[in-house]
């Protein structure tokens, strides 16, 4: 059931005739969690508009155990308008955490690490892994490449050895509490924002 306190109700007539608008949303209201500029637009129209301004940053996560955090990572990726999310391993994931943002972003599946690496090489994108591992570089000291895919391991097992061997560097997020690591969904948001600071926000 839609929450009538969220979004907007039916669009007053006359309705816009632009093909970007969804007739059902115009008639019944738009209760989605979208920016005001996208009210009443079709999902595909929103996705196409975002395509005109996406950043070169890409995100990947290994999904060997149906990681429940993938939905959160997809939602973060949409918030920061990355160009694609790559899921390596199992195709299916729990989409609840994505809060339907998976409709507005490009999600690419790879059966294996080798398939993923070949895809990245074809795009000339550098592979950088995020994990707390011996020899990893603190995020505060890292220079993130502009055309990069940041790779995350599954919650618990972390990055596979195969992925560690393929990454050109491994970066850790500094912590100061008692737990060994932050949740991978949280880590993805921190890493994405750090990339934006280096390549977008501090250049304004």
C-alpha atoms as one frame of an Amber mdcrd trajectory, in Angstrom:
protein
   0.000   0.000   0.000   1.277   3.475  -0.874   1.819   6.008   1.895  -0.292
   9.038   0.951   2.006  11.256   3.031   4.881  10.601   0.635   5.242  12.200
  -2.776   2.424  13.916  -4.634  -1.143  13.145  -5.567  -2.737  13.051  -9.026
  -1.482  15.699 -11.437  -3.963  18.525 -12.091  -5.291  18.739 -15.620  -4.354
  19.474 -18.283  -1.684  16.770 -18.111   1.767  17.203 -19.654   2.015  15.539
 -23.056   5.764  14.871 -22.949   6.541  11.174 -23.514   8.605  11.095 -20.310
   5.454  11.147 -18.206   3.705   8.018 -16.954  -0.038   8.114 -17.483  -0.824
   6.002 -14.416   1.298   8.202 -12.174  -0.368  11.329 -13.558  -3.765   9.835
 -12.780  -3.042   8.241  -9.406  -0.169  10.240  -7.948   3.545   9.587  -7.589
   4.540   8.177  -4.191   8.077   7.166  -5.186  11.195   8.418  -3.428  12.436
  10.568  -6.315  13.553  14.155  -6.765  10.822  16.669  -7.570  12.178  17.077
 -11.111  11.326  13.403 -11.758   7.771  13.468 -10.438   5.400  11.570 -12.737
   8.227  10.469 -15.049   8.488   6.833 -16.147  11.277   4.786 -14.580  12.967
   4.458 -17.952  12.859   8.218 -18.543  14.524   8.806 -15.169  17.213   6.245
 -15.982  17.870   7.822 -19.376  18.167  11.279 -17.847  20.634  10.034 -15.236
  22.652   8.475 -18.054  23.467  11.975 -19.291  25.309  12.876 -16.078  26.709
   9.651 -14.622  30.223   9.648 -13.205  33.016   7.363 -14.416  33.031   5.553
 -11.067  31.753   1.954 -11.092  31.036  -0.391  -8.184  31.301  -4.177  -7.914
  30.499  -6.716  -5.232  31.162 -10.416  -5.002  27.916 -12.272  -4.377  28.824
 -15.850  -3.626  26.460 -16.178  -0.641  23.396 -14.073  -1.553  24.732 -11.062
   0.342  21.813  -9.083   1.789  23.840  -5.862   1.623  23.783  -5.619  -2.168
  20.508  -3.720  -2.106  22.081  -1.070   0.127  25.081  -0.812  -2.180  22.794
  -0.340  -5.183  20.918   2.393  -3.340  24.200   4.143  -2.512  25.331   3.829
  -6.114  22.129   5.473  -7.287  22.523   8.305  -4.769  26.014   9.042  -6.098
  25.025   8.386  -9.746  27.762   5.894 -10.565  27.791   4.508 -14.073  27.190
   0.839 -13.201  27.031  -1.781 -10.467  28.629  -5.163 -11.203  27.491  -8.276
  -9.342  29.955 -11.155  -9.467  28.757 -14.666  -8.669  25.104 -15.327  -7.943
  22.783 -13.248 -10.119  19.943 -12.856  -7.632  20.111 -10.556  -4.639  17.723
  -9.195  -2.029  16.356  -6.050  -3.659  14.500  -4.727  -0.611  17.478  -2.704
   0.538  17.679  -1.029  -2.867  14.302   0.649  -2.245  13.523   0.282  -6.009
  16.599   2.338  -6.971  17.741  -0.673  -9.025  15.273   0.577 -11.648  17.373
   3.679 -12.256  20.879   2.207 -12.511  22.736  -0.212 -14.772  23.317  -3.556
 -13.069  25.669  -5.975 -14.837  26.105  -9.616 -13.834  29.305 -11.659 -14.176
  29.466 -15.379 -13.507  33.102 -15.303 -12.461  35.945 -13.013 -11.460  37.605
 -13.729 -14.814  34.503 -12.514 -16.691  34.425  -9.371 -14.583  38.130  -8.631
 -15.088  37.839  -9.096 -18.857  34.902  -6.665 -18.913  36.844  -4.054 -16.961
  39.914  -4.408 -19.161  37.749  -3.877 -22.238  36.523  -0.622 -20.674  40.035
   0.359 -19.583  38.780   0.698 -16.004  41.184   0.107 -13.128  40.224  -2.367
 -10.407  40.635  -1.217  -6.803  39.445  -3.365  -3.897  38.112  -2.152  -0.563
  38.873  -4.390   2.427  40.869  -4.488   5.654  43.786  -6.664   4.620  47.496
  -6.724   5.473  49.322  -4.254   3.269  46.199  -2.305   2.336  46.363   1.487
   2.004  44.250   3.713   4.298  41.505   5.468   2.361  42.622   8.862   3.678
  46.007   8.339   1.995  44.771   6.778  -1.241  44.641   8.452  -4.627  41.627
   6.868  -6.292  41.831   6.591 -10.093  39.231   8.597 -11.981  38.152   5.698
 -14.183  37.868   2.963 -11.596  35.690   0.164 -10.326  35.692  -0.170  -6.540
  35.218  -3.815  -5.559  33.725  -5.070  -2.304  33.669  -8.591  -0.922  30.693
 -10.235   0.693  29.734  -9.448   4.263  31.708 -11.892   6.422  34.057 -13.627
   3.974  35.318 -10.397   2.444  37.157 -10.387  -0.879  38.010 -13.678  -2.507
  41.695 -14.418  -2.994  41.071 -14.434  -6.741  39.776 -10.872  -6.620  42.616
  -9.754  -4.361  45.073 -11.059  -6.956  43.349  -9.084  -9.732  43.090  -5.735
  -7.925  45.865  -3.235  -8.561  45.593  -2.068  -4.968  43.566  -2.744  -1.824
  42.296   0.129   0.307  41.024  -0.009   3.873  38.654   2.336   5.678  40.230
   3.440   8.952  38.297   2.542  12.099  38.655   3.464  15.743  36.214   1.242
  17.623  36.222  -2.377  18.751  34.803  -4.216  15.718  37.036  -5.526  12.962
  35.123  -3.964  10.077  32.164  -1.797   9.160  29.190  -3.212   7.305  29.969
  -3.549   3.591  26.939  -1.438   2.683  28.236   1.366   4.890  31.765   0.903
   3.524  30.504   1.316  -0.029  28.934   4.678   0.763  32.106   5.929   2.450
  34.288   4.852  -0.482  31.966   6.349  -3.099  31.901   9.668  -1.284  35.704
   9.659  -0.996  35.929   9.217  -4.792  33.489  12.100  -5.293  35.571  14.309
  -3.013  38.695  13.644  -5.050  37.209  13.909  -8.535  34.057  16.052  -8.308
  33.412  17.980  -5.102  36.876  19.440  -4.502  37.154  20.495  -8.154  34.141
  22.803  -8.024
